[in-house]
């Protein structure tokens, strides 16, 4: 969330945003300075964890050292698909559909929220 003007403490508030892949802990940070959110980072692998730091800057200097948080790059459609699909008829208007997930969690390319069931 952007800082409210009452907390700027000097003119020309900016944000120093730093990021690096979580697996490269201790490696160099990429960074950009922006006047306001959002900052869009492009050309990153799908659904990959990154360490992120955001620090406020103004004419008087830098704000306190920011904590590191973990965020993920964008999601995409899964490459994994359901296997061992089963259907149990419960009554004239309800069925129970079950499956196991094929492939690896890396092939999910995001948070699996479910599959869409269609009548062919």
N, C-alpha and C positions, 0 to 999 in steps of 0.2 A: 504494500500500500504506500502511496506517496506520502511524504511528510506534510502535515498542514503548515501553512506559512508561519504560524506562531512559533513553530519549532525550528525554523531555518537558521536563526541566530546570525545570519549575514546574507547579503544578496547573492544571486547567481547559483542557486542550488542545482546540483547535478548528482547523478548516481554513477558510481564506478561498479560495473558488473563484471565478475570474474567467473570462469567456468573451466572445468577439465573433467575428462572421463574418470569415473570413480576408480576404475582399475589402474589408473596412472597416479595414484596417491603419491604425493611427493614430487610429481612432475611439474612442468611449467603450466601456469594458468594462461588461458586466453582472456582478453579483456576488452571492454568497450565502455565509453562514457556516454551517457544519455541524459537529456534534460528532463525526461518523464518516461514512465512505463508506457507501453511495453518495449522490450528489446527482443527482436526475433533473430535467432541464430539459425543459419541455414547450413545445408550440407553436413548433417550429422547422421549417424546410423540410426535406424528405426528402434524405438523403445530401448534406449541405452541409459543406464544411470550416470548422472553427472554430479559432481560437487559444484555448488554455486555459492558465491558470496556477493552481497550487495552492500556498498558503503556510500554514505552521503558525503558530498564535497561541497564547499562553497568558498567564497573569497577569503574567509578566515582560515581555511584549511580542511583537513579530513575529519570525519566523524570517527567514533570508536571502531576498533577492529571488529569486523562482522563475524558472526558465527558461520560455520559451513553447514549447509543443508543439502540434502540429496533430492534431485528432481530427475525426471525422465524426459527424454526426447519424445517426439510425437509417435503415436500409434499408427498401425496400418492394418489392413485386413489380414486375418490369420492365414498361414500357409498350412497349418494343421487342420485335420478334419475329423469328425466323429467316426469311430469304429465300433463294431459289435452293437449295432443299433437294435434295440428291441422295442416292441410295441405290445402293450397289454390293454385289452378292451375292458374298461371298468363298468360302463353301462351304455345306454343308447346315445349319450351325448358327451362322454368323457373317455379319454384314453391316457395311459401313462407311457411316456417315451423315455427310454434310458439309453445311455451310450457310454463308452470309454473314450478318452481323448487319444487320438493317434498323434504320433510325432513328439517332438521335444517341446519344452516350455519356451525355448528360443523361437520356435516356429509360430508361437502365438502372436508375437509382435505387438503385445499390449496386454491389457487386463481382459481376460475372457469373461464376458457378461452373459454369454449364452449363444445358442444357435437358433436360427429361425426354422420352424417346422412348417412345411408347405404340403398341401395335398396335390400330388402330381396330377 
